């Protein structure tokens, strides 16, 4: 007798995690032993953020459930209330349809609510991209908390695996898969420069900067000044600029309004609400540099040998490939970083760059484990692995 396919619930809350999921979603769909239950929530369901649920449907994925949870507010109170609404919404979703395994990704506040709501339902949670560090954002606390709520950990590097072990997770639960986003690079056909220019409505006949900047959530009171310094630096450089939308973070709408005002008075600047994975990667391939504080500058940009000017503290703690130039928030430092990034000498230095986040086969590794893991009490009941106690001598002289 043939057993029923294993239902894999996958939750996407925004374009950033969806683009990473794509190769995993395709492999689940193609596998006769698995059934995809895709739950769409957060920014995907908001017109303000491009109503990207429509792009998911256009890609051919059937949506199993929609969970409304995002308030039209980016204050600390608004974010906290959205988290509460997410808890209620996902509790209702799991009551309607309980997946055999739930896949979550990253470190956003929406995703934390997803994992926490699954706890009383005893749903095994598989977490992608745990064990990483971003000191400038509340994401750090959310990511590590999701790790403790999860039962399988698909991490991008050995360093990330070590940190997950430090949190007391059993080694057999931890799989070094690499970053799934890199699987996209080998499978997605990039647009030509002409096709991309027509798609986004911007001529790309001049050197172009890709700018992706998100609110630094542990420094949200400084958002106006921080982003103002970036805009001043871009104005001083006088280059063509394509902005992507910030996330639904504290004071994220401040950034959106500032971009809109900048673009209104600067014909060489363009804000694109939703590039989509194909256009985003295509722009990475033809831009002279990327500027901002997005994780994509650290994870995906190395595969394009794209110089990245990484601003401020949001990505502090992540493994930085040599394409990344770290700068502060002041405009002069950003300008100097851009000038270095677009120099022929710096670009030539990246010819042998190897992406430390994987080789483009993460989705294969993840699907293998999702299929094979035994759904029993050993998976659900977690043991905390204590570090060895220091010896008497170490206690006496100080244990470092």
N, C-alpha and C positions, 0 to 999 in steps of 0.2 A: 504494500500500500504506500503510495507516494505521500510524503508529509507536505503540509501546506507551506507556502513560501514564508520565510521569516520577514516580518514587517520592520523596516528601518525608518523610524521617524527622523526627519531632518528639519531643523528649524533655521530659517533665515530671517534676519531682522533689518537688513540693509544691503545696499549694493556692494559694500566692502566684503562682507562674508559670502554673499551669493557668488561673486566672481571666483572665489576660492573653492566653493563647493562644486562648481560646474562639472569637472571631471569625475567627481565622486557620484554625483547625481546620474550622469550618463551610465556609469558602470553598474549602479544599482538597477537602473531601468533595463539594462541589457542582460542581467543575470536572472535566469529562470527560478533560482532558489531564493531570490529576494524580491520584496515588494516595497516600493517607495511610498511613504506617506509624508508629503511635503507640507510643512506648516509655515505660513507666511505671516509676518507681523511687522511691527515697528514702522520704520521709515518707508518700507515698500507700499504701505497702504495710505500714505500721505501725499496729497497733491503738491504740498509745499516742497517735498523732496523728489518730485518727478513721477509719482505714482508708478514706481518701478515694478509693481506686481504685473503690469501689462507686458513688460519685457520678459518676465519669467514665463508667462503664458505664450508669448511669441516664440520663445525658445523651445516650446513643445513639452513643457513639464506640466503635469496635471497637479493642481493645488488641492491637497486633501483637507485643509482647514485654514481659516483666516482668523487671526486674533488681533482685534483692535486694542491698542493700549497706550498710544502716544498722544499726550496732551500737546496743544499748540502753545507750549511754554518752555523756555530753556532756563528758567530760574532754578535754584537748588530745590525749592518746594515743588516746582513742576516736574523735575526729574524724579524726585522721590515718589510723588503721586503716580507718575507713569509706571514706576516699578511696582507699586501696589496694584494698579490696574492690570499689569502683565501677570502678576501672581493669580489674580482672580480669573483672567481670561484663559490662562494655560491650565488651570485646575479644571475649568469647564471643558477645555479641549481634550484633556486626558480622560476625563469621565466619558466623553463621547466615543473616543477611540484611543485605546492604549497600545502604543507600539511595543514590539518586543525589545528593541534597543532604540535609545534616543541619541542622536548625534547633535552636538553643540560645538560652536567654534568661537575661540577668542576670549574677549574680555569686556564686552560692553554691558552696560547696566541692564539692557533688555534681556541679554542672554543669561545673566545671573538669575533673573526671575524665572526663566525657562527651566533651569536646572533645579532651582529650589522648589518650585511647584511639583517637580517630578518625584521628590523625596518621599512623601507619604504614599505615593502610588507604587512604590518599590519598582520603578522603571530603571533598568540599567542605563547609565549615561556614559557615552563615549565622547571625550573632550579632545578637540584638536587645537594645537598651539598653546598648551599649558607650559609652565616652567620658564616662561620668558619674563623679562623685566622692562617696564616703562615707568621710570621713577617720577615723571612729571604729571602722571595722570592717575585718577582714581581707578583706572583700569587694572593697576597692579593688584590692589586689594580684591577686586572683583574676579580677576583671573585666578588668583591663588585660592579664593573661596570656591570657585567652580571646580578646581582640582579636587578639593576635599569632598565635593558633592558628586564626583564622578567615579566610575568604576573601571574605565579604560582610558589610557592617556596616549594619544598619538602626538608625539612631540617632534620638533623640527631638527634639533641638534642634540649632541651628547651633553652639552652644557645644560640644556633645558631638562634633559632626562635626570641629570644629577640633582637639579633643584627639586624636581618632583619627588625624587627619593628622599631628599632632605625633609620634605613635608610628611614623611612617614608612610608613603605609598609603597606597596609591595612591588618588588622589581618585575614580577611576571605581568603586572598590569600595564607596564610602560613599554611602548613601542616607538623606536626612532624611525619615523616614516619620512621625514623631510617635509617641506612645505608644499601642500597640494596645489597652491597657485602656480607653481612652476610647471605642473603638468599641462596647464593651459598653453604655455608658451610653445610647446612642440606641436600642439594640436589645432590651435586657432590660426586661420589664415589671416595675415595682417593686411590691412588696407594699404594701397599705394598712397604716396603723398597727395596726389590729385584726388583720389577717392576720399581720403580723410578730410581734406580741405572742404570738399563739397558736403560731406556728412555733417561737419560741425559748423559750417558757414564761416570759415576763417581762411584767408589765403595763407599758405605756408611757404611762400617764396622767400621769406626772410628767416634768420635764426630765431627759433621759438623756444620759450621757456614753458614748461608744464609746472603749474603752481597748485599744490594741494596742502592746505593749512587748516588744522583743526584746533578748536579751543583746548588749551592746556588746563585740564579740569582741576588741578590742584593750584592753579594760578589764575582762575577765571576772572578775578577782579582786574587783572592786567590785560585782558584780551584786547581792549581798544588800543592801548599803547603798543602792545606787541605787534598787532597786525598793521597798525599805522606805520610802524618802523619798516615793516616788510614792503608796504605799498610805496613808501618814500624811496626805498632802495630800488624797487622795480622802476619807478619813475626816473630815477637817476641813471639807470642802465639803458633806458630807451629802447628796449627790445619788445618784440611781439610776445604777448603773454596769453596763455589759455588757462583759466581758473577752473577747478572742479569745485563742487559744492562741499561745504563742511558737513560733518555729521550732526546729529541731534544731540549735541552736548551742551553743557552749561555755557551760555553766552554764544552759542554757535550762530544764532541769528544776527548777532552783532557783526560777525565776519561776513555773512551774506550781504547785509545792507552796505557794508563798506566796499565790498567787491562791486556791487551794483553801481554805487556812486562813482567809484574809480573808473569803471568801464564806460559810464555815461560821458565822462570827460576825456577819455583816452581811446581813440579809435583803434589802437593796436592791441587792446585788451578785450577778452571775451570770456564770459561765464557760461559754462555748459552744465545744465542741471544734471544730466545723466549721460556720460560718455558711453557706458556699456563696456564690457570686457574687451571686445575686439578693437574698438576705437581707442580705449585707454592704452592698451598694449601697443597699438599702432602709433600713438602719439609718443609713447616711450621710445619707440624705435627711431623716430625722426626728430625728436626734440634735441636741442643742444645741451640741455641740462634740466634737471628737476629741482624745484625749490619748495621748501615747506617743512612739514614735520610728520608726514605720513609714514606708516610702517611699510608701505609699498616701495618707498625709496630705499629701504634696507633689505627687504625680502625679494622683491621682483626686479627692481632696477639693475642689480648686478648682472642678471642674465642678459640684459641688453647692453651691458658695458656703458650704462648711462651715468654721467656724473650727477651727483646729488648734493645739494647744499641743504644740510639738515639743521634746522633752526631750533635753538633752545633745548628744553629739558624733556620734552614729551617722549623721546625715544632713548633717553639715558638708560643704560644697562643692557641694551640689546647688542648682540655681536654685530660689529660694523665692518662690512667689506671695505676694501680700499677705494671704492667709488664714492664713498661718503665723506663729505667735508663738513665737520661740525663747526657751527658758528653760534654766537650769542644772538640776542634780540635786537641789538643796536644796528641802525641802518648802515653805518660804515662797514661793520663786520660782514653784513650780508652782501653788500656790494663787492667787497674784496673776495668773498667766497664765490660769488657768481663769476667774477673775472677769472679766478683761478680755475673754476669748473669748465669754462668754455675755452680755456687756452689749449692750443694744440699739444703742448707738452703734457698736460694732465690727461687728456684723452688718450694720448699714446701710451701713457703709463698703465692703462687699463687693458692692454691687448691680451694679457695672459690671465685676466681676472676669472676666477672660478667661484661660482656662487656657493657659499658655505651652507645654504639652507636646503640642499638636496639636488637630486639629479633628474627630477621630472617623473618619478615613478611612485609618488606618495599614495595616489589613489589606489593603485594596485595592492599596496601593502595594507592599506586601511580596509579595503573590501575583503581581503583574505581573512583578516581577523574578525570582522563583523560577521562573516559567514561561519567561521569555525568555533568561535568562543562558545563555551557551554553555558547556557542560561540556567544556573543553579545557585544554591546558597553560597557557594565559594565565590561567585562573582558579586553577589549582592552584599554579603556580610564582610566588611572590610576589617582587616587587622592593621593596627598601627605598628610600623617597624621602628622601634627605638634605636637611637644611635648607641654604640657601645659606651659603657660607663668609663670615664677616665680612670687610669690606674692611681694607686696611692701616691706614687711619685709625682704624677701629673697634677693631682689635686694639691699636693704640697707646694709645688713650684709654679702653679698657675697653668691652666689648660687653655691653649690657644687653638 
